[in-house]
Amino acid sequence: MTTHAETITEVTLGDQPITVDEFIAVARFGARVEFSPSYVDRVRNSRKLIERFLSENRLIYGVTTGFGNNVTEVISPEDAEQLQRNIVLSHAVSVGEPLTVEVVRAIQLMMLVGLGQGYSGTSLEVLGLIRDLLNKQLTPYVPGSGSVGYLSTEAHMAMVLIGEGRFLDGDTSAPANRVLRDNGLEPITLGCKEGLTLTNGTHSVTAIGVLLAYDAARAATVADTVAALSVEALKGTIKAFDPRLQSMKKHPEQTAVAKNLCRILEGSEIVEKYRDYRVQDAYSLRGIPQIHGAAKRAIKDAWQVIEDELHSVGDNPILFPEGDDGVALMGANFDSTFVGIQADLMATALTVLAKVSERRTDRMVNSAFSELPAFLAPNPGLNNGYMIPQYTAAALYMEMKAESQPASVDSVPTSANQEDPVSNAYLAVTKAYRIVGKLRYVLAIELMCAAQAHDLLGPEQGSAASRAVRQAVREVVPTVDEDRFFGDDIERIERRVFDGSIVRAVEDVVGALEF
Protein backbone atom coordinates (compact mmCIF):
# COMPACT_ATOMS: atom_id res chain seq x y z
CA MET A 1 0.00 0.00 0.00
CA THR A 2 1.59 3.24 -1.15
CA THR A 3 0.27 6.75 -0.63
CA HIS A 4 2.34 9.10 -2.77
CA ALA A 5 -0.26 10.24 -5.29
CA GLU A 6 0.79 13.89 -5.13
CA THR A 7 3.93 13.11 -7.18
CA ILE A 8 1.99 11.81 -10.24
CA THR A 9 1.18 14.39 -12.94
CA GLU A 10 -0.34 12.28 -15.74
CA VAL A 11 -2.25 9.00 -15.88
CA THR A 12 -2.74 7.01 -19.07
CA LEU A 13 -5.69 4.63 -19.06
CA GLY A 14 -5.79 1.41 -21.00
CA ASP A 15 -2.65 -0.69 -20.87
CA GLN A 16 -2.42 -1.49 -17.15
CA PRO A 17 -5.01 -1.46 -14.35
CA ILE A 18 -5.09 1.94 -12.68
CA THR A 19 -3.47 2.05 -9.23
CA VAL A 20 -4.97 3.69 -6.17
CA ASP A 21 -2.18 6.28 -6.21
CA GLU A 22 -2.93 7.13 -9.85
CA PHE A 23 -6.61 7.39 -9.08
CA ILE A 24 -6.00 9.82 -6.21
CA ALA A 25 -3.54 11.79 -8.36
CA VAL A 26 -6.34 12.61 -10.80
CA ALA A 27 -9.22 13.02 -8.34
CA ARG A 28 -7.42 15.07 -5.68
CA PHE A 29 -4.29 16.51 -7.21
CA GLY A 30 -5.49 17.27 -10.75
CA ALA A 31 -3.24 14.95 -12.76
CA ARG A 32 -4.07 14.81 -16.48
CA VAL A 33 -5.82 11.81 -18.01
CA GLU A 34 -4.97 10.34 -21.40
CA PHE A 35 -6.18 7.26 -23.31
CA SER A 36 -3.81 4.63 -24.69
CA PRO A 37 -4.37 3.21 -28.21
CA SER A 38 -5.62 -0.03 -26.64
CA TYR A 39 -8.19 1.92 -24.63
CA VAL A 40 -9.44 3.64 -27.77
CA ASP A 41 -9.67 0.35 -29.68
CA ARG A 42 -11.66 -1.36 -26.94
CA VAL A 43 -14.12 1.51 -26.67
CA ARG A 44 -14.67 1.74 -30.43
CA ASN A 45 -15.18 -2.01 -30.83
CA SER A 46 -17.68 -2.06 -27.97
CA ARG A 47 -19.59 0.85 -29.51
CA LYS A 48 -19.86 -0.95 -32.83
CA LEU A 49 -21.33 -3.94 -31.01
CA ILE A 50 -24.13 -2.02 -29.28
CA GLU A 51 -24.96 -0.17 -32.49
CA ARG A 52 -25.32 -3.50 -34.27
CA PHE A 53 -27.61 -4.77 -31.50
CA LEU A 54 -29.76 -1.67 -31.95
CA SER A 55 -29.92 -2.03 -35.74
CA GLU A 56 -31.06 -5.64 -35.27
CA ASN A 57 -33.62 -4.49 -32.68
CA ARG A 58 -32.48 -7.08 -30.16
CA LEU A 59 -34.36 -7.13 -26.88
CA ILE A 60 -31.85 -5.52 -24.48
CA TYR A 61 -32.70 -3.83 -21.19
CA GLY A 62 -32.39 -0.06 -21.32
CA VAL A 63 -31.53 -0.12 -25.03
CA THR A 64 -34.60 -1.45 -26.81
CA THR A 65 -36.78 -1.74 -23.71
CA GLY A 66 -38.01 0.68 -21.10
CA PHE A 67 -36.05 1.39 -17.97
CA GLY A 68 -36.60 0.27 -14.39
CA ASN A 69 -39.85 -1.65 -14.07
CA ASN A 70 -40.87 -1.00 -17.69
CA VAL A 71 -38.63 -3.74 -19.08
CA THR A 72 -41.38 -5.26 -21.23
CA GLU A 73 -42.05 -2.04 -23.17
CA VAL A 74 -40.18 -2.27 -26.47
CA ILE A 75 -38.52 0.93 -27.71
CA SER A 76 -38.08 1.49 -31.43
CA PRO A 77 -34.60 2.30 -32.81
CA GLU A 78 -35.91 5.74 -33.74
CA ASP A 79 -36.68 6.51 -30.09
CA ALA A 80 -33.42 5.12 -28.69
CA GLU A 81 -31.70 8.51 -28.41
CA GLN A 82 -34.71 10.12 -26.76
CA LEU A 83 -34.85 7.27 -24.23
CA GLN A 84 -31.25 7.96 -23.18
CA ARG A 85 -31.86 11.68 -22.81
CA ASN A 86 -35.00 10.99 -20.81
CA ILE A 87 -33.10 8.66 -18.49
CA VAL A 88 -30.54 11.37 -17.68
CA LEU A 89 -33.01 14.20 -17.19
CA SER A 90 -35.54 12.22 -15.15
CA HIS A 91 -32.90 10.70 -12.86
CA ALA A 92 -31.10 13.95 -11.90
CA VAL A 93 -33.04 14.39 -8.66
CA SER A 94 -30.44 14.31 -5.89
CA VAL A 95 -30.73 17.32 -3.60
CA GLY A 96 -28.90 19.43 -1.04
CA GLU A 97 -25.31 20.58 -0.79
CA PRO A 98 -23.05 19.71 -3.73
CA LEU A 99 -20.44 16.99 -3.62
CA THR A 100 -16.87 18.23 -3.25
CA VAL A 101 -14.67 18.71 -6.28
CA GLU A 102 -12.50 15.70 -5.49
CA VAL A 103 -15.51 13.41 -5.08
CA VAL A 104 -17.04 14.47 -8.41
CA ARG A 105 -13.68 14.10 -10.15
CA ALA A 106 -13.25 10.66 -8.61
CA ILE A 107 -16.64 9.54 -9.95
CA GLN A 108 -15.90 10.94 -13.41
CA LEU A 109 -12.58 9.11 -13.43
CA MET A 110 -14.30 5.92 -12.32
CA MET A 111 -16.62 6.26 -15.31
CA LEU A 112 -13.59 6.42 -17.59
CA VAL A 113 -11.98 3.43 -15.89
CA GLY A 114 -15.05 1.20 -15.88
CA LEU A 115 -16.61 2.13 -19.21
CA GLY A 116 -13.21 2.11 -20.91
CA GLN A 117 -12.80 -1.61 -20.39
CA GLY A 118 -14.86 -2.18 -23.50
CA TYR A 119 -17.93 -4.00 -22.20
CA SER A 120 -20.41 -1.12 -21.97
CA GLY A 121 -20.83 0.28 -25.48
CA THR A 122 -20.12 3.90 -24.54
CA SER A 123 -18.74 5.99 -27.38
CA LEU A 124 -15.28 7.49 -27.44
CA GLU A 125 -16.92 10.92 -27.87
CA VAL A 126 -18.69 10.63 -24.52
CA LEU A 127 -15.62 9.37 -22.67
CA GLY A 128 -13.43 11.95 -24.40
CA LEU A 129 -15.66 14.77 -23.19
CA ILE A 130 -15.50 13.47 -19.60
CA ARG A 131 -11.71 13.35 -19.93
CA ASP A 132 -11.67 16.93 -21.26
CA LEU A 133 -13.72 18.12 -18.28
CA LEU A 134 -11.21 16.51 -15.92
CA ASN A 135 -8.20 17.95 -17.72
CA LYS A 136 -9.74 21.44 -17.90
CA GLN A 137 -10.70 21.30 -14.19
CA LEU A 138 -14.42 21.72 -15.02
CA THR A 139 -16.52 20.12 -12.29
CA PRO A 140 -20.26 19.45 -12.59
CA TYR A 141 -22.53 20.72 -9.83
CA VAL A 142 -23.84 17.55 -8.16
CA PRO A 143 -26.25 17.69 -5.19
CA GLY A 144 -25.03 15.00 -2.82
CA SER A 145 -28.11 13.74 -0.95
CA GLY A 146 -30.92 11.42 -1.93
CA SER A 147 -29.26 8.48 -3.65
CA VAL A 148 -29.66 4.82 -2.66
CA GLY A 149 -26.71 3.87 -4.84
CA TYR A 150 -25.67 5.98 -7.80
CA LEU A 151 -28.52 7.00 -10.14
CA SER A 152 -29.32 10.57 -9.11
CA THR A 153 -25.81 11.90 -8.54
CA GLU A 154 -24.44 10.38 -11.72
CA ALA A 155 -27.38 11.76 -13.72
CA HIS A 156 -26.36 15.28 -12.67
CA MET A 157 -22.87 14.56 -14.03
CA ALA A 158 -24.31 13.20 -17.27
CA MET A 159 -26.52 16.26 -17.73
CA VAL A 160 -23.60 18.59 -18.37
CA LEU A 161 -22.46 16.36 -21.24
CA ILE A 162 -25.68 17.16 -23.11
CA GLY A 163 -25.53 20.86 -22.24
CA GLU A 164 -27.98 20.69 -19.35
CA GLY A 165 -27.37 21.16 -15.63
CA ARG A 166 -24.63 23.30 -14.11
CA PHE A 167 -20.91 23.42 -13.34
CA LEU A 168 -19.32 24.56 -10.11
CA ASP A 169 -18.05 28.10 -10.44
CA GLY A 170 -16.26 29.19 -7.29
CA ASP A 171 -18.83 29.48 -4.53
CA THR A 172 -21.73 29.33 -7.00
CA SER A 173 -22.57 27.53 -10.24
CA ALA A 174 -22.92 28.33 -13.93
CA PRO A 175 -25.05 26.90 -16.77
CA ALA A 176 -23.42 23.93 -18.46
CA ASN A 177 -23.97 25.17 -22.01
CA ARG A 178 -22.16 28.43 -21.30
CA VAL A 179 -19.24 26.77 -19.50
CA LEU A 180 -18.76 24.25 -22.31
CA ARG A 181 -18.83 27.01 -24.94
CA ASP A 182 -16.41 29.23 -23.00
CA ASN A 183 -13.94 26.34 -22.84
CA GLY A 184 -14.12 25.35 -26.49
CA LEU A 185 -16.27 22.27 -25.89
CA GLU A 186 -19.56 21.16 -27.42
CA PRO A 187 -22.42 19.22 -25.82
CA ILE A 188 -23.10 15.80 -27.27
CA THR A 189 -26.16 13.77 -28.18
CA LEU A 190 -26.30 10.50 -26.26
CA GLY A 191 -26.60 7.37 -28.34
CA CYS A 192 -28.20 4.06 -27.46
CA LYS A 193 -27.39 2.77 -23.95
CA GLU A 194 -25.25 5.80 -23.04
CA GLY A 195 -27.75 7.49 -20.72
CA LEU A 196 -28.24 4.19 -18.94
CA THR A 197 -24.53 3.49 -18.71
CA LEU A 198 -23.68 6.95 -17.37
CA THR A 199 -26.21 6.61 -14.52
CA ASN A 200 -25.84 2.93 -13.75
CA GLY A 201 -23.21 0.92 -11.92
CA THR A 202 -20.75 1.08 -9.08
CA HIS A 203 -18.93 4.21 -10.25
CA SER A 204 -19.96 6.59 -7.46
CA VAL A 205 -19.63 4.12 -4.62
CA THR A 206 -16.30 2.75 -5.83
CA ALA A 207 -14.85 6.20 -6.47
CA ILE A 208 -15.67 7.46 -3.00
CA GLY A 209 -14.48 4.12 -1.61
CA VAL A 210 -11.06 4.64 -3.20
CA LEU A 211 -10.76 8.10 -1.64
CA LEU A 212 -11.85 6.61 1.68
CA ALA A 213 -9.36 3.72 1.59
CA TYR A 214 -6.48 6.04 0.69
CA ASP A 215 -7.31 8.49 3.48
CA ALA A 216 -7.95 5.71 5.99
CA ALA A 217 -4.53 4.15 5.35
CA ARG A 218 -2.85 7.54 5.75
CA ALA A 219 -4.75 8.34 8.93
CA ALA A 220 -3.91 4.97 10.47
CA THR A 221 -0.21 5.55 9.81
CA VAL A 222 -0.46 9.00 11.39
CA ALA A 223 -2.16 7.38 14.39
CA ASP A 224 0.96 5.26 15.08
CA THR A 225 3.17 8.34 14.84
CA VAL A 226 1.00 10.47 17.13
CA ALA A 227 0.63 7.64 19.64
CA ALA A 228 4.40 7.34 19.90
CA LEU A 229 4.65 11.00 20.89
CA SER A 230 1.91 10.46 23.46
CA VAL A 231 3.83 7.54 24.95
CA GLU A 232 6.76 9.87 25.55
CA ALA A 233 4.49 12.65 26.83
CA LEU A 234 2.82 10.31 29.33
CA LYS A 235 6.08 8.67 30.44
CA GLY A 236 4.97 5.32 29.10
CA THR A 237 7.00 2.13 29.19
CA ILE A 238 8.17 0.62 25.94
CA LYS A 239 8.05 -2.85 27.50
CA ALA A 240 4.47 -3.26 26.29
CA PHE A 241 5.81 -3.27 22.71
CA ASP A 242 8.26 -6.13 23.31
CA PRO A 243 8.30 -8.43 20.24
CA ARG A 244 7.85 -11.47 22.50
CA LEU A 245 4.44 -10.18 23.53
CA GLN A 246 3.44 -9.50 19.94
CA SER A 247 4.49 -12.98 18.83
CA MET A 248 1.79 -14.49 21.02
CA LYS A 249 -0.85 -12.93 18.76
CA LYS A 250 -0.95 -14.22 15.19
CA HIS A 251 -1.82 -10.89 13.68
CA PRO A 252 0.98 -9.32 11.61
CA GLU A 253 -0.62 -5.88 11.84
CA GLN A 254 -0.19 -5.86 15.63
CA THR A 255 3.48 -6.75 15.26
CA ALA A 256 3.89 -4.04 12.62
CA VAL A 257 2.43 -1.36 14.90
CA ALA A 258 4.72 -2.40 17.77
CA LYS A 259 7.72 -2.24 15.43
CA ASN A 260 6.65 1.22 14.24
CA LEU A 261 6.43 2.46 17.82
CA CYS A 262 9.83 1.06 18.73
CA ARG A 263 11.46 2.53 15.63
CA ILE A 264 9.91 5.96 16.23
CA LEU A 265 10.94 5.92 19.90
CA GLU A 266 14.46 4.57 19.36
CA GLY A 267 17.04 6.68 21.17
CA SER A 268 14.49 8.53 23.28
CA GLU A 269 15.94 9.75 26.57
CA ILE A 270 12.38 10.07 27.90
CA VAL A 271 11.56 6.44 27.15
CA GLU A 272 14.81 5.27 28.68
CA LYS A 273 14.27 7.26 31.88
CA TYR A 274 10.71 6.01 32.40
CA ARG A 275 11.14 2.43 31.22
CA ASP A 276 10.39 1.11 34.72
CA TYR A 277 8.32 4.04 35.98
CA ARG A 278 5.13 1.97 36.23
CA VAL A 279 4.37 -1.73 36.39
CA GLN A 280 2.11 -1.20 33.42
CA ASP A 281 0.57 1.79 31.68
CA ALA A 282 -3.06 2.59 31.05
CA TYR A 283 -4.81 0.52 28.39
CA SER A 284 -4.74 3.39 25.87
CA LEU A 285 -0.91 3.23 25.87
CA ARG A 286 -0.05 -0.43 26.33
CA GLY A 287 -2.85 -1.52 23.98
CA ILE A 288 -1.72 0.57 20.99
CA PRO A 289 -0.36 -2.40 18.97
CA GLN A 290 -3.48 -4.46 19.52
CA ILE A 291 -6.00 -1.66 18.90
CA HIS A 292 -4.23 0.05 16.02
CA GLY A 293 -3.33 -3.32 14.53
CA ALA A 294 -6.95 -4.47 14.50
CA ALA A 295 -8.06 -1.23 12.82
CA LYS A 296 -5.29 -1.53 10.24
CA ARG A 297 -6.29 -5.09 9.41
CA ALA A 298 -9.82 -3.91 8.66
CA ILE A 299 -8.51 -1.06 6.51
CA LYS A 300 -6.13 -3.38 4.68
CA ASP A 301 -8.90 -5.88 3.92
CA ALA A 302 -11.22 -3.09 2.76
CA TRP A 303 -8.50 -1.63 0.54
CA GLN A 304 -8.16 -4.97 -1.26
CA VAL A 305 -11.90 -5.34 -1.86
CA ILE A 306 -12.21 -1.74 -3.10
CA GLU A 307 -9.19 -2.17 -5.37
CA ASP A 308 -10.83 -5.29 -6.82
CA GLU A 309 -13.98 -3.28 -7.51
CA LEU A 310 -11.87 -0.50 -9.06
CA HIS A 311 -10.73 -2.99 -11.68
CA SER A 312 -14.17 -4.52 -12.24
CA VAL A 313 -17.00 -3.81 -14.69
CA GLY A 314 -20.06 -2.64 -12.74
CA ASP A 315 -22.50 -2.06 -15.60
CA ASN A 316 -25.81 -3.64 -16.69
CA PRO A 317 -26.24 -4.94 -19.31
CA ILE A 318 -22.69 -6.01 -20.14
CA LEU A 319 -21.68 -6.61 -23.77
CA PHE A 320 -19.51 -9.56 -24.73
CA PRO A 321 -18.02 -9.74 -28.24
CA GLU A 322 -18.38 -13.54 -28.36
CA GLY A 323 -19.14 -15.78 -31.33
CA ASP A 324 -20.25 -14.29 -34.63
CA ASP A 325 -22.49 -11.55 -33.33
CA GLY A 326 -21.80 -11.00 -29.60
CA VAL A 327 -24.17 -11.13 -26.67
CA ALA A 328 -25.63 -8.73 -24.09
CA LEU A 329 -26.10 -10.21 -20.63
CA MET A 330 -28.42 -8.66 -18.06
CA GLY A 331 -27.53 -9.18 -14.41
CA ALA A 332 -26.65 -7.23 -11.26
CA ASN A 333 -23.00 -6.19 -11.58
CA PHE A 334 -24.23 -2.69 -10.69
CA ASP A 335 -24.62 -3.85 -7.09
CA SER A 336 -22.24 -2.15 -4.65
CA THR A 337 -22.56 -4.43 -1.64
CA PHE A 338 -18.89 -5.44 -1.77
CA VAL A 339 -17.83 -1.83 -1.27
CA GLY A 340 -20.70 -0.98 1.07
CA ILE A 341 -19.79 -3.68 3.58
CA GLN A 342 -16.13 -2.64 3.53
CA ALA A 343 -17.05 1.02 3.99
CA ASP A 344 -19.08 0.05 7.05
CA LEU A 345 -16.09 -1.94 8.30
CA MET A 346 -13.76 1.02 7.81
CA ALA A 347 -16.20 3.32 9.59
CA THR A 348 -15.91 1.05 12.63
CA ALA A 349 -12.11 0.79 12.37
CA LEU A 350 -11.64 4.54 12.04
CA THR A 351 -13.94 5.20 14.99
CA VAL A 352 -11.94 2.75 17.10
CA LEU A 353 -8.78 4.75 16.30
CA ALA A 354 -10.58 7.93 17.36
CA LYS A 355 -11.78 6.25 20.56
CA VAL A 356 -8.28 5.44 21.79
CA SER A 357 -6.76 8.70 20.51
CA GLU A 358 -9.25 10.77 22.49
CA ARG A 359 -8.42 8.77 25.62
CA ARG A 360 -4.73 9.55 25.24
CA THR A 361 -5.57 13.23 24.76
CA ASP A 362 -7.64 13.18 27.93
CA ARG A 363 -4.77 11.69 29.90
CA MET A 364 -2.40 14.40 28.70
CA VAL A 365 -4.69 17.29 29.70
CA ASN A 366 -5.58 15.69 33.05
CA SER A 367 -2.83 16.63 35.51
CA ALA A 368 -3.72 13.70 37.77
CA PHE A 369 -2.56 11.35 35.02
CA SER A 370 0.01 13.38 33.08
CA GLU A 371 1.87 14.87 36.05
CA LEU A 372 2.01 18.04 33.96
CA PRO A 373 0.24 21.40 34.51
CA ALA A 374 -3.55 21.18 34.26
CA PHE A 375 -4.74 21.20 30.66
CA LEU A 376 -1.12 21.67 29.59
CA ALA A 377 -1.30 25.39 30.44
CA PRO A 378 2.03 26.73 31.82
CA ASN A 379 0.00 29.06 34.07
CA PRO A 380 -3.29 27.24 34.79
CA GLY A 381 -6.16 29.01 36.45
CA LEU A 382 -5.99 32.23 34.53
CA ASN A 383 -5.46 30.14 31.37
CA ASN A 384 -7.72 27.29 30.26
CA GLY A 385 -5.06 25.67 28.10
CA TYR A 386 -6.22 22.65 26.12
CA MET A 387 -9.29 21.96 28.24
CA ILE A 388 -11.78 22.57 25.42
CA PRO A 389 -9.88 20.92 22.55
CA GLN A 390 -10.37 17.68 24.50
CA TYR A 391 -14.11 18.42 24.45
CA THR A 392 -13.82 18.76 20.67
CA ALA A 393 -12.08 15.40 20.37
CA ALA A 394 -14.75 13.79 22.56
CA ALA A 395 -17.56 15.35 20.51
CA LEU A 396 -15.99 14.26 17.23
CA TYR A 397 -15.64 10.72 18.55
CA MET A 398 -19.31 10.67 19.56
CA GLU A 399 -20.31 11.94 16.11
CA MET A 400 -18.20 9.21 14.52
CA LYS A 401 -19.73 6.60 16.78
CA ALA A 402 -23.23 7.68 15.75
CA GLU A 403 -22.28 7.54 12.07
CA SER A 404 -20.61 4.14 12.33
CA GLN A 405 -23.99 2.36 12.43
CA PRO A 406 -23.82 -0.02 9.41
CA ALA A 407 -25.68 1.24 6.34
CA SER A 408 -25.27 -1.76 4.04
CA VAL A 409 -27.68 -3.84 6.16
CA ASP A 410 -30.51 -1.38 5.46
CA SER A 411 -32.84 -1.29 2.47
CA VAL A 412 -36.05 0.26 1.13
CA PRO A 413 -37.44 -1.30 -2.10
CA THR A 414 -37.52 0.97 -5.16
CA SER A 415 -38.67 0.95 -8.80
CA ALA A 416 -42.07 -0.58 -8.02
CA ASN A 417 -40.29 -3.41 -6.20
CA GLN A 418 -38.18 -4.35 -9.25
CA GLU A 419 -35.19 -3.36 -7.12
CA ASP A 420 -36.53 -5.05 -4.04
CA PRO A 421 -33.31 -4.66 -2.07
CA VAL A 422 -30.90 -1.78 -2.54
CA SER A 423 -27.26 -1.91 -1.46
CA ASN A 424 -27.38 1.44 0.37
CA ALA A 425 -23.65 1.50 -0.29
CA TYR A 426 -23.71 5.18 -1.25
CA LEU A 427 -24.68 6.05 2.31
CA ALA A 428 -22.05 3.63 3.62
CA VAL A 429 -19.19 5.26 1.71
CA THR A 430 -20.29 8.88 2.15
CA LYS A 431 -20.58 8.62 5.91
CA ALA A 432 -17.31 6.67 6.19
CA TYR A 433 -15.68 9.39 4.05
CA ARG A 434 -16.95 11.96 6.57
CA ILE A 435 -15.71 9.80 9.44
CA VAL A 436 -12.13 9.67 8.18
CA GLY A 437 -12.17 13.47 7.96
CA LYS A 438 -13.22 13.69 11.60
CA LEU A 439 -10.52 11.20 12.60
CA ARG A 440 -7.90 13.54 11.17
CA TYR A 441 -9.10 16.25 13.56
CA VAL A 442 -9.08 13.87 16.54
CA LEU A 443 -5.49 12.90 15.71
CA ALA A 444 -4.55 16.56 15.17
CA ILE A 445 -5.80 17.40 18.64
CA GLU A 446 -3.84 14.53 20.19
CA LEU A 447 -0.73 15.66 18.31
CA MET A 448 -1.23 19.27 19.39
CA CYS A 449 -1.44 18.15 23.03
CA ALA A 450 1.54 15.80 22.71
CA ALA A 451 3.72 18.57 21.27
CA GLN A 452 2.75 20.90 24.12
CA ALA A 453 3.37 18.16 26.69
CA HIS A 454 6.87 17.64 25.29
CA ASP A 455 7.53 21.34 25.72
CA LEU A 456 6.56 21.02 29.40
CA LEU A 457 8.58 17.89 30.17
CA GLY A 458 11.99 17.96 31.82
CA PRO A 459 15.35 18.27 30.10
CA GLU A 460 15.27 14.74 28.66
CA GLN A 461 15.06 14.65 24.87
CA GLY A 462 12.55 12.69 22.83
CA SER A 463 13.72 10.46 20.00
CA ALA A 464 15.01 11.94 16.76
CA ALA A 465 11.79 10.94 15.03
CA SER A 466 9.53 12.46 17.67
CA ARG A 467 11.57 15.65 17.60
CA ALA A 468 11.10 15.80 13.81
CA VAL A 469 7.33 15.43 14.19
CA ARG A 470 7.24 18.04 16.92
CA GLN A 471 9.19 20.37 14.66
CA ALA A 472 6.62 19.80 11.89
CA VAL A 473 3.95 20.90 14.34
CA ARG A 474 5.91 23.89 15.60
CA GLU A 475 6.39 25.13 12.03
CA VAL A 476 2.67 25.96 11.96
CA VAL A 477 1.65 26.17 15.64
CA PRO A 478 3.84 27.77 18.35
CA THR A 479 4.14 26.59 21.93
CA VAL A 480 1.27 27.76 24.14
CA ASP A 481 2.31 30.24 26.83
CA GLU A 482 -1.16 31.70 27.38
CA ASP A 483 -4.63 31.23 25.97
CA ARG A 484 -5.21 32.16 22.33
CA PHE A 485 -7.54 31.16 19.51
CA PHE A 486 -6.86 27.40 19.32
CA GLY A 487 -9.31 26.71 16.49
CA ASP A 488 -6.84 27.84 13.83
CA ASP A 489 -4.10 25.76 15.48
CA ILE A 490 -6.20 22.61 15.12
CA GLU A 491 -6.93 23.42 11.47
CA ARG A 492 -3.25 23.95 10.67
CA ILE A 493 -2.20 20.68 12.26
CA GLU A 494 -5.05 18.83 10.56
CA ARG A 495 -3.72 20.04 7.22
CA ARG A 496 -0.33 18.58 8.08
CA VAL A 497 -2.01 15.31 8.98
CA PHE A 498 -3.98 15.37 5.71
CA ASP A 499 -1.16 16.32 3.34
CA GLY A 500 1.27 13.70 4.65
CA SER A 501 3.70 16.13 6.31
CA ILE A 502 3.56 14.33 9.66
CA VAL A 503 4.29 10.91 8.21
CA ARG A 504 7.04 12.31 5.99
CA ALA A 505 8.68 13.92 9.02
CA VAL A 506 8.98 10.61 10.83
CA GLU A 507 9.82 8.52 7.76
CA ASP A 508 12.65 10.89 6.85
CA VAL A 509 14.24 9.73 10.10
CA VAL A 510 13.31 6.04 10.44
CA GLY A 511 12.37 5.01 6.90
CA ALA A 512 9.00 3.74 5.68
CA LEU A 513 6.65 2.67 8.45
CA GLU A 514 4.98 -0.73 8.23
CA PHE A 515 1.24 -1.04 7.71
Secondary structure, DSSP 4 states (H G I P E B T S, - for coil): ----GGG--EEEESSSPPPHHHHHHHHTT--EEEE-HHHHHHHHHHHHHHHHHHHTT---TTTTB-STT-TTSB--GGGHHHHHHHHHHHH---EEEEPPHHHHHHHHHHHHHHHTTSSS---HHHHHHHHHHHHTT--B--EEES-SSSHHHHHHHHHHHTT-SEEEETTEEEEHHHHHHHTT-------TTHHHHHTSSSHHHHHHHHHHHHHHHHHHHHHHHHHHHHHHHTT--GGGG-HHHHHTS--HHHHHHHHHHHHHHTT-HHHHHTTTSSSS--HHHHTHHHHHHHHHHHHHHHHHHHHHHHTS---SSEEE--TTT-EEE---TT--HHHHHHHHHHHHHHHHHHHHHHHHHHHHH-HHHH-SSGGG-SSBTTB-TTHHHHHHHHHHHHHHHHHTS-STT----BTTTTB-S---HHHHHHHHHHHHHHHHHHHHHHHHHHHHHHHHS-S----HHHHHHHHHHHTTSPPPSS---HHHHHHHHHHHHHTTHHHHHHHHHH-PPP-
